[in-house]
Amino acid sequence: MQFLFFVRKEFLHVWRDKRTMLILFGMPIMQILIFGFALTNEVKNTRIGILDKSKDETTSLLFIS
């Protein structure tokens, strides 16, 4: 029961303090916006090399076209 009173007290404290609310909600939103524009999953300008040690007919036919 003491824990619930503690949680309630802290919640009210955070709710009243505007700077704490900005840090709790503003900072994650800013990070989502910044990293959303900066990061991408698209792979560009990448060189690929294939090493074929088997040198049999099956693998050589795959890379002819």
C-alpha positions in Angstrom: 0.0 0.0 0.0 2.9 2.4 0.7 4.2 1.7 -2.8 0.9 2.9 -4.3 1.0 6.1 -2.3 4.6 6.7 -3.4 3.7 6.1 -7.0 0.7 8.5 -6.7 2.9 11.2 -5.1 5.6 10.9 -7.7 3.0 11.0 -10.5 1.5 14.2 -9.2 4.9 15.7 -8.8 5.9 14.9 -12.4 2.5 16.1 -13.6 2.9 19.5 -12.0 6.5 20.1 -13.2 6.5 21.3 -16.8 10.2 20.7 -17.3 10.0 17.1 -16.2 7.0 16.6 -18.6 9.1 18.1 -21.4 11.9 15.7 -20.7 9.5 12.7 -20.4 7.5 13.3 -23.5 9.4 15.9 -25.6 12.8 14.2 -25.7 11.6 10.8 -27.1 9.4 12.6 -29.7 12.5 14.6 -30.8 14.6 11.5 -31.0 12.0 9.7 -33.1 11.9 12.7 -35.5 15.6 13.1 -35.7 16.5 9.4 -36.1 13.5 8.9 -38.4 15.1 11.2 -41.0 18.7 10.3 -40.4 18.5 6.5 -40.4 17.3 4.3 -43.3 17.3 0.6 -44.0 18.0 1.1 -47.7 21.4 -0.2 -48.9 23.1 2.0 -51.5 26.4 1.9 -53.4 27.5 -1.5 -52.0 30.0 -3.7 -53.8 29.3 -7.4 -53.5 31.8 -10.2 -54.1 30.9 -13.9 -54.4 33.5 -16.5 -53.6 32.8 -19.9 -55.3 35.2 -22.5 -54.0 33.3 -25.5 -55.4 33.7 -24.6 -59.1 31.2 -27.2 -60.2 28.6 -26.9 -63.0 25.6 -26.1 -60.8 27.2 -23.0 -59.3 28.8 -21.8 -62.5 25.4 -21.8 -64.3 23.9 -19.6 -61.6 26.3 -16.7 -62.3 26.4 -16.8 -66.1 23.4 -14.6 -66.7 
